[in-house]
């Protein structure tokens, strides 16, 4: 593992075909995508230390160190974001369990003696491969190698296949100890001497003749003190229509979420605790765009005890939701008392108590 970490730290650039597969039988969700890319892993002249260009049938994505832009090929449209924050880049689909992820994560895994590790070998078509395996308790690895805590009691089991000759990763498989769900990324046609993209290919201005530039405004949740818009949404597994207006004079806690979101899964136990600790509040979880059967599978697996509402995309837009989970607390006066992108337990508990006392 130390040799692999040392190798990845030294690699300047990689070219490869990137296959990313999600297979979650527990939630009836399957997704697979294939892209080709160039990953500059040693870009010392840019803030985050890397750059990339990836392309698949639907999108072209480029990050040049100071801006990122995504071109939607069929629509011939392009969205540009200047100086994206590290956490936004960490969620990039093209960095998920990538060589860059391993570059940053492996030194942390090696240094932590509490993480169980195993090394074995196998031969495939006469080629020797190393199999590096380790397990993270109630945690998983984010796109830029940060180890993120999970709320649910499960092991994230990582199996990394390494080419014994080059010491470069060929595959990252993530399973768990609770079900048959898995996530897999593979790297084929891997080379340390890829064709270097031209200088002009790194800038969105080079593509404006082909793609129409779309303005993307950073979404922000509605401000504290503002009266939130009303909504009427369908309750999961019921024909009931739930309206915010129904809860006038009560403290209301809204969570906006999607199924394929690790932080949303981690929020369920805490929201369950809130529902039990504060029975006088109305707690409603608004799914933004997933199908009812997918949400039902999520509910069956994660056991939320609070109300789940569906078809909430327009409501999420109206509330300024740009990431998940998003939290909005509404006071007895009908105005927003607290918001957050992500669930921060101590802050939210304090805000609920303060709202109940008013």
N, C-alpha and C positions, 0 to 999 in steps of 0.2 A: 504493500500500500504506500509506503514511503517512496518507493521508486516511481510509482505511478504519479504520486503527488508532485514529486520533483520534476518529472517529465512534463506534466501539464503546466507547471510554473514556468518552464523554459520555452514552451511552444509559442511561437510568434503568431502563426496563422494556420487555420484549417479550412479545407473545403470538403464538403460531404453532402450526401443525400440523407435527409432527416425524416424518419418515419415516426409519427407520434400516435399512439393508440391508447384509448380509454375503453375498458370493458368492465362495466359495473352491472352484473346480473341482478344484484340486490335492488337496483334502481331502474332496471330495464333501459340502460343507457349504453350505447356503443358509438364510438366515434374514431375515425382514422383519417389522418392527413399525411401527405408526402410533399416535401419541399426540398429544394436544393439551395445551398447557401455557402457564403464566405464569412468566416468568423475571425476577426482580428483580435487576438487575445492579449496583445501586448502594446496597446495604443497608449503610450505614456503621455502623449500630448493632449489627451482628452480627460474630462473630469472623472468618468467612471472606469477608465482604463481599458475599454474595449469598444469595438465597432462591429456592425454586421450588415449583411445584405442577404435576404432570403426571398425566394420566389416559389409560388406554387400555382395551381390552375386558377385560383381565385384572387390571390393577393401578391403584391410585391411589398416587402417591408424593409426599410433602411433606417439604421441609426448611425449617425456620423460623429457622435460625441457631443454635439450641441443641439441637435434637433432630430426628431424621428418623424418619418412620414410613411403612410400606408396608402398604396394605390389599389383601388378596387377595379380589377381588370374589365369585368363585364360592363360596369357602369361608367367606366372611363372617368372616375373621380379619384381625388387624392386629398387626404387629410394630413396636415402638418402640425406638429406640436414642438414648440421651442423649449429647450432646457428641461426635458422631462425629469421628474424626481426619480431617485433610485428605486423607491418602492413601486413606482409605475413601471419601470423597466423590468423589475423583478417578476412582474406578472406577464411579461411578454410570452406568447405561446411558443416562440422560436427559441427561447432560452430554457424551456422546461426540461429538467433533467438532462441538460446539455453538457458538453465538455467543459464549458465555463462554470456550470453548477458544480461539477466535480472538482475543478481547480480550486474553488473557494471552500467547498465543504470538506474534502478529504483531510486537510490538516486538522480541522476541528474534530473529525471522527477519530483520527489517529491519536490526538492528544487526550481524548476522554477515555480513561481506563474503565469507566463504568459501562461503556457501549460494547456489547459482545461482538466479536469479529471472527470471521472464518475465512481461510484461504484454501482453495483447492485448484485442481487443473483438469482440463479435458482436451481431447483432440477432435477437431472437426475438419474433415477432408485433409487429414495429415498435418493440420496446423495447430500448434499448441496454444491454448488459451488459459488465462488465469480467471478464476471465479472469486470475486471478492464479495463477501456477504456480511451484512451487519443489520442490527435491529435498533429502532428508536422507539422508546416507550412514550406513548402519548405525544409524539412529535413527528414532524416531517421536514423535508428539506425544500426550501423555496428556490426560485429560479437563479438567484445569485448566491446560493450556498448558505443562507441564513437558516438555522435550525429553529423552526417555529413550533411552539407548544400547541397540542391539541387537547380539547376538553374530554373527548371520549376515551374510555379505557381500552386501548388497542395498541398493538405493535405495528409499526410501519417496517416492513421487512424489505431490505434493499439487496438486490443481486446484480452486481456490476460485472459484465464480461469484458475482459481486457485482452488485447492482442499481445501475446508473450514476446513477440519480436519488437514491436514498436512501442509497447507500453501505453497504447492509446485505447480509449473505451470503444467498444463495439455495440454494447447494449446496456441499458439500465431498466431493470424490471422491479416494480414495486408492488408487493402484495401485503396482506395483513393477516392477523391471526383470528379474525372474526368471520370472514366469508371468502368467496371466490373472486371478489373484485380485484382487478389488476390494472396497472398503468405501465406502458412499455414504450421506451424510445430506443430506436436503433440508428446507427451511423454506418452507412455503406459508402463505397467509393471514397473512402477517407484518405486525404493526402495532406502532408505538411507543406507541399509546394503547389498550392492552388493558383489558378490564373488570377492575377491581381486586378481587381476592378479599376477602371479608369478613374482619374481624379474627378471628372465631371459627374460620374455616376453616383457620387455620394450626396449630390445636392438636388433638392426638389425642383429647382428652377430648370434643371435639364429635362424635365418631363412635362412641363406645363403645356407644350404643344400637343401632347398625347392625352393628358389627364386634366380635367377641370379641377381647379383648386377649390376645395370646400373649407369654409371657416368652421373651426371647432371651438366652441366656447367651453371652458372648464366649468363643469356643473358644480353648483354649490347648494347645499341644503338650505331651505328657507331659514331666515334669521330668527333668533330668539326674540319674542315679543310680537311676532306677526301672527295673525289669525290664519290657520292653515285652510286650504280648500277642502270642501266636503267631498265625499266619495260614496259610491254605492257599488259594492263588490260582492261576488258570490262566495259563500262559505264552502270550503272543500267538503265533498261527499254530502252535499245538501243543496236543496233548491233555494235555501234562505238567502235573502239579499241583506247585507249588513251596511248600514250607513253610519258615518262618523257623527252626523247630526243627532243620532239616537242617544249619544253619550254626553249630551250637554250637562255641565255641572260636575262631571267626573274627571278624574285624572286618567288620561289615555296614553298608553305606550304602544307605539308602532315600530315594527321591525320590517324593513324591506330586504328581500333576500332572493337568491336563486339556488337551485339544487346543486349545481356543480361549483361549490364554493366551500373550501375547507373551513374558513372562518365562520361560515353560516352553520355548518355542522357543529363546530365547537361552541357556538352560541346557545344551542338548544338546552343543555343542562343548566346554564345560568338563567335563561329565561324561564325554565321550569321552576327554579328556585324563587325567582321574582314572583311568578304566579302564585306560589304557595305562601310566600312571605307577605305579599301585599294583595290580599283578596279583594280590596276595595277599588283597585284600579282595573281598567279595561285594557287587556293586553291582546293585541291583534298582530299577527304575522302576515305580511302581504307578499305573496310570491309574485315576481314581476312578469315572468313570461313562460314558465314551464307548463307542460301539459298536465292535466289533472291526474292521470294515472302515474306519471313520474313523481308528482308531489305526494300521492298516496303511498308510493313505495318508500319515499323519504320518511314520511310520517311513521310508517310501520317499522322502519329500521331504527329511527332516532327517538321515537316516543315523545314528541312534544305534547304538553298537556293544555295548551292554550289554543285559541281560535286561529285557524289558518284561512286566509282569503286568497282568491285566485284572480287571474286576469288583471293584474295590477300595473301593467306597463305604463298606461297613461297617467295613473295616479303617481307612480314613481317619478315620471317626468315632471309632473306638476309640483312635486315636493323637492325637485332638484337632486334626485338620487343619481350619483355617478359611480358608486362602488357598493360592495356588499360585505357584511350586512350594514345597513344604514339605520340609525336609531333616531326617532323623533318622539319626544315626550311633550304632551299637551296638558296644560294645567286646568284647574277647575274653571278659570276665567275664559277658557276656549282659545288661549294663545299659546304659542310654542314656548316651552320652558327650558328645553335642553335638546341639543342634537349632537350626533357624533357619527363619523364614518368609522365603523368598527364598534365593538362592544367593550367598553371600559368599566369594569364591575364597580369599583369604588366610586367613580364619578357618577355613574347612573344610579346607584343606591342612594347617594346623597341627594341627587336631584329629585328622585321619587319622594324621599322623606320630606324634603323641603316643600314640594308641591302639595303633598297631603296635608301639611300643617297650615297652609295658607287658607 
